[in-house]
Amino acid sequence: MKRIYSGGRLLLLGVLVGCSVPAVAQKAPSLDGPWNGTLQVPTNPTQLIISIREPAQASRTASLSVPKQKVNGLTFSGVEMQGDSLILRSDFLGVRYAARLSADGRQLSGTWKQNADKWPLTLDRGLPAAGPPPKRPQDPVAPLPYREQEVSFQNPRSTQTLAGTLTLPAGKGPFPAVVLVSGSGPQDRDGTILDHHPFRVLADYLTRRGIAVLRFDDRGTGKSQGSFPTATTTDFLTDAQAALAFLRTQPGIQPKRVGMIGHSEGGTIALLAGAQPQPPAFIVSLAGVGVSGSELLVRQQSDLLRTAGLDTVHLNQVRRTQQQILQIIATTPDNPPAIARMVPLLKQVSPGVTESALTAMATQMTGPWYRHFLTLNPQPALAKVKAPVLALNGTKDLQVAADLNLAAIEQGLKAGGNRDVTVQQLEGLNHLLQTAKTGLPSEYGQLDETMSPSALQIIGNWIAARVKR
């Protein structure tokens, strides 16, 4: 689950910096080109790149890139220079940075303010020096002992074409196979997040064990067609079903031994697919959701903020506000009045954020995916799932709590008489099934491990036992 509505954005807003200037106007020094620096946020230092353009016949412009957060070319709404002082403004995003240029023109030094926090930020002229790439020892390295094929298939319900990669074990086959289904947020076929590629690692592990794997780009992402922002979980379910049907028809695949593995929202989708006609032969839910979307988000917000150090008084205030907002969304189907009621509530828990930023947040929370997800309850579908199910969640998962969701998944499956249900909490693993210290999302990119070897082994052993029957 990649959507976390906790206000963790990089935002910019400029302020005028007073300075004495001569009566005769001076030409502002050139800032044209890229500038880079590290924002020293406690526990999460973040590299920023600010690119400034000074066209001869047009106004100065600037944009922000944040490699760590996959933000690229975010345009500032205003750029001003007064003497040696720079002012960047982005009213929509609601953070401010004001800086002064050094005498040699090589450095900008100033203060970055975000809500109630502020940090010094020094920018050096030019792009950052190429440092060592992050350690990702589990990424597969060529030559690979299996075959890879670029494939595409159509979702007959939406008529869009989806693209992906099929990995086939060495030998003639036929092989058992799985479809990988991603969690929320637009993701490529590798599930790329913070330089980790969990689906690539998982596909590599399973293919080496004799299991073919199809992983695909989400609709509107990578090489896949379609619109992601307007889609709901039900739409993504049809994409997963199309992938399953396609994989069953491929040469070298055992059509009766094709299963589905989903992560986070994808885990829920895999379980929902089990209640549909022509279900997967087996299902693996990784950090999957077993409760309604609204119940999940209340627990998620609480776990994240508590672990981040928010005190009980403010945590209770946020919880009350969140409940009010969820109630507004549930009872106000029209977006404009819902947003108008939500913004004052959001302001109570985010006093430093601009009105426009709060409106943008409320708009996102009344979008198609969010509205659908809040009311989605997998319990009725779980009772219809007859395929074998493995459900794994980490004890340090702060986005999809293991105790709450595994209990719900197990209860729902067994209520329908499913006798092949394996549910396991994985000690010390986070939402990405990495061995974690805190479980906070800010830690994901700092860990070298992409997916716990013990989790991979549990998945591989469980599937191997099911496909041999």
C-alpha positions as CSV (number, residue, x, y, z in Angstrom):
1,M,0.0,0.0,0.0
2,K,1.8,3.1,-1.3
3,R,-0.9,5.7,-0.6
4,I,-0.3,7.1,2.9
5,Y,-2.3,10.2,3.6
6,S,-0.1,11.7,6.3
7,G,1.1,14.9,4.7
8,G,4.6,13.7,3.9
9,R,5.3,15.9,0.9
10,L,8.1,18.3,0.0
11,L,6.6,21.7,-0.4
12,L,7.9,25.1,-1.3
13,L,6.8,28.7,-0.5
14,G,8.8,31.8,-0.9
15,V,9.1,34.9,1.4
16,L,10.5,38.3,0.6
17,V,13.8,38.9,2.2
18,G,14.5,42.5,3.0
19,C,17.8,43.9,1.8
20,S,19.1,47.4,1.2
21,V,19.7,48.1,-2.5
22,P,21.2,51.1,-4.1
23,A,19.0,53.6,-5.8
24,V,20.4,52.5,-9.1
25,A,19.1,49.1,-10.0
26,Q,21.7,46.4,-10.3
27,K,21.5,43.4,-12.6
28,A,20.8,40.3,-10.5
29,P,23.5,37.7,-10.7
30,S,22.9,34.7,-12.9
31,L,21.5,31.6,-11.2
32,D,20.9,29.7,-14.5
33,G,21.4,25.9,-14.2
34,P,21.0,23.2,-11.6
35,W,21.6,23.5,-7.8
36,N,21.8,20.7,-5.3
37,G,21.8,20.2,-1.6
38,T,20.6,17.9,1.2
39,L,17.7,18.8,3.5
40,Q,18.7,17.5,6.9
41,V,15.4,16.2,8.0
42,P,15.9,14.2,11.2
43,T,16.0,10.4,10.4
44,N,15.5,11.1,6.7
45,P,18.0,13.4,5.0
46,T,16.7,14.2,1.5
47,Q,18.6,15.4,-1.5
48,L,17.0,18.2,-3.5
49,I,17.9,19.4,-7.0
50,I,16.6,22.9,-8.0
51,S,16.9,23.8,-11.6
52,I,16.7,27.5,-12.5
53,R,16.2,28.8,-16.1
54,E,16.9,32.4,-17.1
55,P,15.7,32.8,-20.7
56,A,16.8,36.0,-22.4
57,Q,13.3,37.1,-23.4
58,A,11.2,35.6,-20.6
59,S,10.9,35.5,-16.8
60,R,13.1,33.4,-14.6
61,T,11.6,29.9,-13.7
62,A,12.6,27.1,-11.4
63,S,11.7,23.5,-10.7
64,L,12.3,21.0,-8.0
65,S,13.4,17.3,-8.3
66,V,13.7,14.9,-5.4
67,P,15.4,11.7,-6.6
68,K,14.6,9.8,-3.4
69,Q,10.9,10.5,-3.8
70,K,10.8,10.1,-7.6
71,V,9.7,13.8,-7.9
72,N,10.9,15.3,-11.1
73,G,10.5,18.8,-12.5
74,L,8.0,20.2,-10.0
75,T,7.5,23.8,-11.1
76,F,7.6,26.7,-8.7
77,S,4.8,29.3,-9.1
78,G,7.2,32.2,-8.7
79,V,10.9,33.0,-8.6
80,E,12.3,36.4,-7.6
81,M,15.7,37.9,-7.0
82,Q,16.4,41.1,-5.0
83,G,20.1,41.8,-5.0
84,D,21.7,38.5,-3.8
85,S,18.5,37.1,-2.2
86,L,16.5,34.4,-3.9
87,I,12.8,33.9,-3.3
88,L,11.0,30.7,-4.6
89,R,7.3,30.4,-4.3
90,S,4.8,27.6,-4.7
91,D,1.6,28.7,-3.2
92,F,-0.2,25.5,-4.0
93,L,2.3,23.3,-2.1
94,G,2.7,25.5,1.0
95,V,6.4,25.3,2.1
96,R,8.9,28.2,1.9
97,Y,12.6,28.6,1.2
98,A,14.5,31.8,1.1
99,A,18.2,32.0,0.4
100,R,21.2,34.3,-0.2
101,L,23.8,33.9,-2.9
102,S,27.4,33.7,-1.8
103,A,29.9,36.3,-3.0
104,D,31.5,33.9,-5.5
105,G,28.1,32.9,-6.9
106,R,28.6,29.2,-6.2
107,Q,26.3,28.6,-3.2
108,L,22.9,29.5,-2.0
109,S,22.3,29.4,1.8
110,G,18.9,29.8,3.4
111,T,16.1,28.3,5.4
112,W,13.5,25.7,4.4
113,K,10.3,25.9,6.4
114,Q,7.6,23.2,6.3
115,N,4.6,23.6,8.5
116,A,5.9,24.2,12.0
117,D,9.4,22.8,11.2
118,K,12.3,24.6,9.6
119,W,15.8,23.5,8.6
120,P,18.8,25.2,7.0
121,L,19.4,24.3,3.4
122,T,22.5,25.0,1.4
123,L,22.5,24.5,-2.3
124,D,25.7,24.2,-4.4
125,R,25.8,25.1,-8.0
126,G,25.7,22.1,-10.4
127,L,24.3,18.6,-10.2
128,P,25.3,16.4,-7.2
129,A,28.4,14.3,-7.6
130,A,27.6,10.8,-8.6
131,G,27.8,8.8,-5.4
132,P,27.8,5.1,-5.1
133,P,24.5,3.5,-6.1
134,P,22.3,2.2,-3.2
135,K,23.1,-1.4,-2.3
136,R,20.5,-3.8,-3.6
137,P,22.3,-7.2,-3.3
138,Q,19.1,-9.1,-4.2
139,D,18.6,-7.6,-7.6
140,P,19.2,-10.3,-10.2
141,V,22.3,-10.0,-12.3
142,A,22.8,-11.4,-15.8
143,P,23.4,-14.0,-17.0
144,L,20.1,-15.4,-15.7
145,P,19.4,-19.1,-15.5
146,Y,16.0,-18.7,-17.0
147,R,14.2,-17.0,-20.0
148,E,12.6,-13.5,-20.0
149,Q,9.9,-12.5,-22.5
150,E,8.3,-9.1,-23.1
151,V,4.6,-9.7,-23.3
152,S,1.3,-7.8,-23.7
153,F,-2.3,-8.7,-23.2
154,Q,-5.7,-7.0,-23.3
155,N,-8.2,-6.5,-20.6
156,P,-11.4,-7.3,-22.4
157,R,-13.5,-5.2,-20.1
158,S,-11.6,-2.0,-20.6
159,T,-10.1,-2.9,-24.0
160,Q,-6.8,-1.5,-22.9
161,T,-3.5,-3.3,-23.5
162,L,-1.2,-4.1,-20.5
163,A,2.5,-4.8,-20.8
164,G,4.7,-7.0,-18.7
165,T,7.5,-9.5,-18.4
166,L,7.1,-13.3,-18.3
167,T,10.0,-15.3,-16.8
168,L,10.1,-19.0,-17.7
169,P,12.3,-21.6,-15.9
170,A,15.0,-23.4,-17.9
171,G,13.7,-26.6,-19.5
172,K,10.7,-27.6,-21.6
173,G,8.0,-27.4,-18.9
174,P,5.1,-27.2,-18.6
175,F,5.5,-25.1,-15.5
176,P,3.2,-23.9,-12.7
177,A,2.9,-20.1,-12.8
178,V,1.9,-17.0,-10.9
179,V,0.7,-13.5,-11.6
180,L,2.1,-10.7,-9.4
181,V,-0.4,-8.0,-8.5
182,S,0.9,-4.6,-7.1
183,G,-0.4,-2.5,-4.3
184,S,-2.0,0.9,-4.5
185,G,-0.4,3.8,-6.4
186,P,0.9,3.6,-9.9
187,Q,3.7,1.0,-10.1
188,D,5.8,-0.6,-12.8
189,R,6.1,-4.3,-13.3
190,D,9.0,-4.5,-10.8
191,G,7.1,-2.8,-8.1
192,T,9.9,-0.2,-8.0
193,I,10.1,1.9,-4.8
194,L,13.1,3.8,-3.5
195,D,15.5,1.9,-5.8
196,H,14.1,-1.4,-4.6
197,H,12.5,-3.8,-7.1
198,P,10.5,-6.3,-5.0
199,F,8.6,-7.9,-7.8
200,R,11.8,-8.4,-9.8
201,V,13.4,-10.1,-6.8
202,L,10.3,-12.2,-6.1
203,A,10.0,-13.2,-9.8
204,D,13.7,-14.1,-9.9
205,Y,13.5,-16.3,-6.8
206,L,10.4,-18.2,-7.9
207,T,11.6,-18.7,-11.5
208,R,14.8,-20.2,-10.2
209,R,12.6,-22.7,-8.2
210,G,10.7,-23.8,-11.4
211,I,7.7,-21.4,-11.2
212,A,6.9,-19.1,-14.2
213,V,6.0,-15.6,-13.2
214,L,4.1,-12.8,-15.0
215,R,4.5,-9.3,-13.7
216,F,3.0,-6.3,-15.4
217,D,2.9,-2.5,-15.4
218,D,-0.2,-1.0,-13.8
219,R,-2.6,0.6,-16.2
220,G,-1.4,4.0,-17.3
221,T,2.1,3.2,-16.1
222,G,5.2,2.1,-18.0
223,K,4.2,0.5,-21.2
224,S,0.6,-0.2,-20.2
225,Q,-2.3,1.7,-21.6
226,G,-5.2,3.2,-19.7
227,S,-5.9,5.8,-17.0
228,F,-4.7,5.1,-13.5
229,P,-6.1,8.2,-11.6
230,T,-9.8,7.3,-12.5
231,A,-9.5,3.6,-11.7
232,T,-10.7,1.8,-8.5
233,T,-9.8,-1.5,-6.8
234,T,-12.5,-3.2,-8.9
235,D,-10.9,-2.0,-12.1
236,F,-7.5,-3.3,-11.0
237,L,-9.2,-6.6,-10.2
238,T,-10.2,-6.9,-13.9
239,D,-6.6,-6.2,-14.9
240,A,-5.4,-9.0,-12.7
241,Q,-8.0,-11.4,-14.0
242,A,-7.0,-10.5,-17.6
243,A,-3.3,-11.3,-16.7
244,L,-4.4,-14.6,-15.2
245,A,-6.4,-15.6,-18.3
246,F,-3.5,-14.6,-20.5
247,L,-1.0,-16.6,-18.6
248,R,-3.1,-19.7,-18.7
249,T,-2.9,-19.7,-22.5
250,Q,0.9,-19.4,-22.8
251,P,3.1,-22.2,-24.2
252,G,4.9,-24.1,-21.4
253,I,2.4,-23.2,-18.7
254,Q,0.2,-25.6,-16.7
255,P,-3.1,-23.8,-17.0
256,K,-4.6,-25.6,-14.0
257,R,-1.7,-24.5,-11.8
258,V,-1.7,-20.8,-12.3
259,G,-2.0,-18.8,-9.1
260,M,-1.9,-15.2,-8.0
261,I,0.4,-13.3,-5.5
262,G,-0.6,-9.8,-4.5
263,H,1.1,-7.2,-2.2
264,S,-0.9,-4.9,0.0
265,E,-4.0,-3.8,-2.0
266,G,-2.8,-6.4,-4.5
267,G,-3.2,-9.0,-1.8
268,T,-6.8,-8.0,-1.4
269,I,-7.2,-8.1,-5.2
270,A,-5.8,-11.7,-5.3
271,L,-8.3,-12.7,-2.6
272,L,-11.2,-11.0,-4.4
273,A,-10.1,-12.9,-7.6
274,G,-10.5,-16.1,-5.6
275,A,-14.2,-15.4,-5.3
276,Q,-14.7,-14.8,-9.0
277,P,-15.4,-17.3,-11.9
278,Q,-12.2,-19.0,-13.1
279,P,-10.3,-18.1,-9.8
280,P,-6.5,-18.6,-9.3
281,A,-5.4,-22.1,-8.5
282,F,-3.8,-20.8,-5.3
283,I,-3.4,-17.4,-3.7
284,V,-0.6,-15.7,-1.8
285,S,-1.5,-12.4,0.1
286,L,1.5,-10.4,1.1
287,A,0.7,-7.6,3.6
288,G,-2.9,-7.9,2.4
289,V,-5.9,-6.1,3.7
290,G,-8.7,-8.1,5.4
291,V,-10.9,-5.2,6.8
292,S,-12.7,-2.3,5.2
293,G,-10.7,0.5,3.8
294,S,-12.0,3.0,6.4
295,E,-11.0,0.7,9.3
296,L,-7.6,0.1,7.7
297,L,-6.8,3.8,7.3
298,V,-7.7,4.7,10.9
299,R,-5.3,2.0,12.2
300,Q,-2.7,3.0,9.6
301,Q,-2.7,6.6,10.6
302,S,-2.5,5.8,14.3
303,D,0.4,3.3,13.9
304,L,2.4,5.6,11.7
305,L,2.0,8.7,13.9
306,R,2.6,6.8,17.2
307,T,5.8,5.3,15.8
308,A,6.9,8.7,14.5
309,G,6.7,10.0,18.1
310,L,3.4,11.9,18.2
311,D,2.1,12.3,21.8
312,T,-1.1,10.8,22.9
313,V,-3.0,14.1,23.1
314,H,-2.3,15.1,19.5
315,L,-2.7,11.5,18.4
316,N,-6.3,11.5,19.8
317,Q,-7.0,14.8,18.1
318,V,-5.9,13.5,14.8
319,R,-7.9,10.3,15.3
320,R,-11.1,12.3,16.0
321,T,-10.5,14.5,13.0
322,Q,-9.9,11.6,10.8
323,Q,-13.2,9.9,11.9
324,Q,-15.1,13.1,11.1
325,I,-13.5,13.4,7.7
326,L,-14.3,9.7,6.9
327,Q,-17.9,10.3,8.0
328,I,-18.1,13.4,5.7
329,I,-16.8,11.4,2.7
330,A,-19.3,8.5,3.5
331,T,-22.3,10.8,3.8
332,T,-21.6,13.5,1.2
333,P,-21.5,12.0,-2.3
334,D,-21.0,15.4,-4.1
335,N,-17.3,16.4,-3.9
336,P,-17.6,20.3,-3.7
337,P,-19.6,20.3,-0.4
338,A,-17.6,17.4,1.0
339,I,-14.3,19.3,0.3
340,A,-15.7,22.5,1.8
341,R,-16.5,20.7,5.0
342,M,-13.2,18.8,5.1
343,V,-10.8,21.7,4.7
344,P,-11.5,23.3,8.1
345,L,-11.0,19.9,9.8
346,L,-7.7,19.3,8.0
347,K,-6.6,22.8,9.1
348,Q,-7.0,21.9,12.7
349,V,-4.4,19.1,12.5
350,S,-2.2,20.9,9.9
351,P,-2.2,24.5,11.0
352,G,0.9,25.4,8.9
353,V,-0.5,24.2,5.6
354,T,-2.0,26.6,3.1
355,E,-5.7,26.6,2.2
356,S,-4.9,25.5,-1.4
357,A,-2.8,22.6,-0.2
358,L,-5.5,21.5,2.2
359,T,-8.0,21.7,-0.7
360,A,-5.8,19.6,-2.8
361,M,-5.6,17.0,0.0
362,A,-9.3,17.0,0.4
363,T,-9.8,16.6,-3.4
364,Q,-7.5,13.6,-3.4
365,M,-9.5,12.0,-0.5
366,T,-12.8,12.4,-2.5
367,G,-11.4,10.9,-5.7
368,P,-12.7,7.7,-7.2
369,W,-10.1,5.3,-5.8
370,Y,-10.3,6.7,-2.2
371,R,-14.1,6.7,-2.1
372,H,-14.3,3.2,-3.4
373,F,-11.5,1.9,-1.1
374,L,-13.1,3.3,2.1
375,T,-16.2,1.2,1.5
376,L,-14.5,-1.9,0.2
377,N,-14.9,-4.8,2.6
378,P,-13.4,-8.1,1.5
379,Q,-15.2,-10.2,4.1
380,P,-18.2,-11.3,1.8
381,A,-15.8,-12.4,-0.9
382,L,-13.4,-14.2,1.5
383,A,-16.2,-16.6,2.4
384,K,-16.4,-17.7,-1.3
385,V,-12.7,-18.4,-1.8
386,K,-12.0,-22.1,-2.1
387,A,-8.5,-22.1,-3.4
388,P,-5.5,-22.6,-1.0
389,V,-4.4,-19.3,0.6
390,L,-1.2,-18.2,2.2
391,A,-1.4,-14.9,4.0
392,L,1.8,-13.2,5.3
393,N,2.1,-9.9,7.2
394,G,5.1,-8.4,9.0
395,T,4.9,-7.5,12.7
396,K,6.5,-4.1,11.9
397,D,4.1,-3.3,9.1
398,L,2.7,0.2,10.0
399,Q,0.6,0.5,6.9
400,V,-1.4,-2.8,7.1
401,A,-1.3,-4.0,10.7
402,A,-0.6,-7.8,10.9
403,D,-2.7,-8.6,13.9
404,L,-5.9,-6.8,12.6
405,N,-5.7,-8.0,9.0
406,L,-4.5,-11.5,9.3
407,A,-7.2,-12.3,11.9
408,A,-9.8,-10.9,9.5
409,I,-8.5,-12.8,6.5
410,E,-8.4,-16.1,8.4
411,Q,-11.9,-15.5,9.9
412,G,-13.4,-14.7,6.5
413,L,-11.8,-17.6,4.7
414,K,-12.7,-20.2,7.3
415,A,-16.3,-18.9,7.6
416,G,-16.8,-20.2,4.0
417,G,-15.3,-23.6,4.8
418,N,-11.9,-23.1,3.3
419,R,-9.6,-25.8,4.9
420,D,-6.3,-24.9,3.2
421,V,-5.5,-21.6,4.9
422,T,-2.0,-20.7,6.1
423,V,-1.7,-17.4,8.1
424,Q,1.6,-16.3,9.5
425,Q,2.9,-13.1,11.2
426,L,6.6,-12.6,10.1
427,E,8.6,-11.2,13.1
428,G,10.4,-7.9,12.5
429,L,9.3,-7.4,8.8
430,N,7.8,-4.2,7.6
431,H,5.2,-3.5,4.9
432,L,7.6,-4.4,2.1
433,L,8.6,-7.6,4.0
434,Q,12.0,-6.1,4.7
435,T,13.8,-6.8,8.0
436,A,13.2,-3.5,9.7
437,K,14.1,-1.4,12.7
438,T,11.2,1.0,13.0
439,G,8.8,0.0,10.2
440,L,8.4,3.6,9.1
441,P,8.1,4.2,5.3
442,S,11.1,6.6,5.6
443,E,13.2,3.5,6.4
444,Y,12.3,1.5,3.3
445,G,15.0,3.1,1.0
446,Q,17.7,3.0,3.7
447,L,17.6,-0.8,4.0
448,D,19.8,-2.9,1.6
449,E,17.4,-5.8,1.8
450,T,14.6,-5.7,-0.7
451,M,12.6,-8.7,0.6
452,S,13.4,-11.0,3.5
453,P,15.0,-14.3,2.4
454,S,12.9,-16.1,5.0
455,A,9.7,-14.6,3.5
456,L,10.8,-15.7,0.0
457,Q,11.5,-19.2,1.3
458,I,8.1,-19.5,3.0
459,I,6.4,-18.4,-0.2
460,G,8.4,-20.7,-2.4
461,N,8.0,-23.7,-0.2
462,W,4.2,-23.2,0.2
463,I,3.7,-22.9,-3.6
464,A,5.9,-25.9,-4.3
465,A,3.8,-28.0,-1.9
466,R,0.5,-26.9,-3.5
467,V,1.5,-27.4,-7.2
468,K,2.8,-30.9,-6.6
469,R,-0.6,-32.2,-5.5
